[in-house]
Amino acid sequence: MTQKRIEHFLMKASEAFLVAITFTLLLVSFILFMEFLFLSPHMFHIEEIILSGHMKDATESLKEIISPLLMFVIVVELIIMLIKHQPRIVFDVLLIAIAREIIISGHNFKDVLLGTVSLFILFLIRKFLTLKSVPPGTAVIIDPYITVEALNEMLGVHIPFEEEKYLIDLIERVAKERGIVLKKRKTIDIANVKIEILDLDENGRPILVRVMKTA
């Protein structure tokens, strides 16, 4: 087996393992969520505590409800991140996690202040340091084993894909359909991108490509 085939096999094996982990995480979270619902009868009696005038007890009860619910939200965001491989979701996970900690430690001024500052910094990073839109003509040199979905998000393009999860699979299918021989400096137009083959392995499979946004 060539090095690229070994890498491809390891990538497929890692992907299968990731799916197994994600499914297990989802299943365990669902079971714990149902257990939380059935074992938390006080969730449905908050209005009685409020009407009785025990506002301190009501606040604590509300914290007991919101904290685990936000934890389940964090788990769902993590699952989405594992499935879609979208780095931007990391910001959402961090924002929810910090918000949860602020709620839990609401009586501690220092923790609330640090949490608020952290949220403010994350918002600034998301607003000013993340790429909002990529102008036409922008090009990136990448490994063709990137997922098409990740490439779409990176360049802000809309490359259609069905069974082809990785860019290399899409390139090879399109080349076969159009009768194109893959070789160095060969370009292929797909949707609103132009893909240029920069290097191939000994089997003629692309190992390095340049992707340019055309529209």
C-alpha positions in Angstrom: 0.0 0.0 0.0 1.2 3.5 -0.9 1.5 6.2 1.8 -1.5 8.0 0.4 -3.6 4.8 0.5 -2.6 4.2 4.1 -3.5 7.8 4.9 -6.8 7.4 3.2 -7.5 4.2 5.1 -6.6 5.8 8.4 -8.8 8.8 7.6 -11.7 6.5 6.9 -11.1 4.5 10.1 -10.8 7.7 12.1 -14.1 9.0 10.6 -15.9 5.8 11.5 -14.5 6.0 15.0 -15.6 9.6 15.2 -19.1 8.6 14.1 -19.2 5.9 16.8 -18.1 8.4 19.5 -20.7 11.0 18.3 -23.5 8.5 18.3 -22.5 7.3 21.8 -22.4 10.8 23.1 -25.8 11.6 21.6 -27.4 8.4 23.0 -25.9 8.9 26.5 -27.0 12.6 26.5 -30.6 11.6 25.4 -30.8 9.1 28.2 -29.5 11.5 30.8 -31.9 14.2 29.5 -34.9 12.0 29.8 -33.7 11.0 33.3 -33.4 14.7 34.2 -36.9 15.4 33.1 -38.5 12.5 35.0 -36.4 13.0 38.1 -36.9 16.8 38.4 -40.5 17.2 39.5 -39.7 20.6 41.0 -39.4 21.9 37.4 -43.2 22.1 37.2 -43.7 23.8 40.6 -41.6 26.9 40.2 -44.7 29.1 40.1 -45.8 27.7 43.5 -42.5 28.7 45.0 -42.7 32.2 43.5 -46.3 32.8 44.6 -45.4 31.6 48.1 -42.9 34.5 48.4 -39.8 32.4 48.6 -37.9 34.2 45.9 -34.5 32.9 47.1 -35.7 29.3 46.7 -37.2 30.2 43.3 -33.9 31.6 42.1 -32.0 28.5 43.3 -34.6 26.2 41.6 -34.2 28.1 38.4 -30.5 27.7 38.5 -30.9 24.0 39.1 -33.0 23.8 35.9 -31.0 26.1 33.6 -27.6 24.8 34.4 -28.1 21.1 33.3 -30.2 22.3 30.3 -27.3 24.5 29.1 -25.0 21.5 29.6 -27.2 19.5 27.2 -27.1 22.4 24.7 -23.3 22.3 24.9 -23.3 18.6 24.2 -25.5 19.2 21.2 -23.2 21.9 19.9 -20.2 19.6 20.3 -22.0 16.8 18.4 -22.7 19.3 15.6 -19.1 20.4 15.6 -17.9 16.8 15.4 -20.2 16.0 12.5 -19.8 19.2 10.4 -16.1 20.0 11.2 -16.9 23.7 11.4 -14.4 25.6 13.7 -16.9 28.5 14.1 -19.1 26.2 16.3 -16.3 26.3 18.9 -17.2 29.9 19.6 -20.8 28.9 20.2 -19.7 26.1 22.6 -17.5 28.5 24.5 -20.2 31.1 24.7 -22.7 28.7 26.1 -20.2 27.1 28.5 -19.2 30.5 29.9 -22.8 31.6 30.2 -23.6 28.4 32.2 -20.7 29.1 34.6 -21.9 32.7 35.1 -25.4 31.4 36.0 -24.0 28.8 38.4 -21.7 31.2 40.2 -24.1 34.1 40.1 -23.5 35.0 43.7 -19.7 35.3 43.2 -18.9 38.8 41.8 -15.4 37.9 40.8 -16.5 34.9 38.7 -19.3 36.8 37.1 -16.9 39.6 36.2 -14.4 37.2 34.7 -17.1 35.4 32.8 -18.6 38.7 31.4 -15.1 39.8 30.3 -14.5 36.4 28.6 -17.9 36.7 26.8 -17.0 40.2 25.6 -13.6 39.0 24.3 -15.2 36.1 22.4 -17.7 38.4 20.8 -14.9 40.7 19.7 -12.9 37.7 18.2 -16.0 36.5 16.4 -16.8 39.9 15.0 -13.4 41.2 14.0 -11.1 38.1 13.5 -13.4 35.7 11.7 -13.7 36.1 7.9 -17.2 37.3 7.0 -17.0 37.1 3.2 -14.4 36.0 0.7 -14.2 38.2 -2.5 -14.0 36.5 -5.9 -10.4 35.8 -7.0 -9.4 34.5 -3.6 -7.4 31.3 -3.9 -6.2 28.8 -1.3 -3.7 25.9 -1.8 -5.0 22.9 0.1 -4.9 19.1 0.5 -7.7 17.7 -1.6 -8.7 15.4 1.3 -10.5 18.4 2.8 -14.3 17.9 3.1 -16.3 19.8 0.5 -18.5 21.2 3.3 -15.5 22.7 5.1 -14.2 24.2 1.8 -17.6 25.7 1.1 -17.5 27.4 4.5 -13.9 28.5 4.1 -14.4 30.3 0.8 -18.0 31.1 1.1 -18.9 29.1 -2.0 -21.6 26.5 -2.9 -19.9 23.5 -4.4 -22.6 20.8 -4.6 -21.8 17.4 -3.2 -23.8 14.3 -2.5 -21.9 11.1 -1.8 -18.5 12.8 -2.3 -17.6 14.0 1.2 -14.0 14.9 0.3 -12.8 17.2 -2.4 -10.6 14.6 -4.1 -13.6 12.3 -4.6 -15.5 15.1 -6.2 -12.6 16.1 -8.5 -12.1 12.5 -9.7 -15.9 12.0 -10.4 -16.1 15.3 -12.3 -12.9 14.5 -14.3 -14.3 11.1 -15.2 -17.7 12.5 -16.3 -16.0 15.1 -18.5 -13.3 12.9 -19.8 -10.5 15.0 -18.2 -7.1 13.6 -17.6 -5.8 14.7 -14.3 -2.3 16.2 -14.6 -0.3 19.1 -13.2 -1.6 22.5 -14.1 -4.9 21.1 -15.3 -7.9 23.1 -14.1 -11.5 22.1 -13.5 -14.4 24.4 -13.1 -17.0 23.3 -10.5 -19.8 25.6 -9.5 -18.3 28.9 -8.6 -14.7 27.7 -8.1 -11.7 26.9 -10.3 -9.6 23.9 -9.1 -6.0 23.7 -10.4 -4.1 20.4 -9.9 -0.6 21.3 -8.4 0.7 17.8 -7.7 -0.2 14.2 -8.0 1.0 10.9 -6.5 2.4 8.0 -8.4 -1.1 6.7 -9.1 -2.2 10.0 -10.7 -4.3 11.1 -7.7 -4.2 14.8 -6.8 -2.3 15.5 -3.5 -2.2 19.3 -3.7 -4.6 21.7 -5.4 -5.3 25.4 -5.7 -9.0 26.4 -5.3 -10.0 29.8 -6.5 -13.4 31.5 -6.0 -14.6 32.8 -9.3 -17.9 34.3 -8.3 
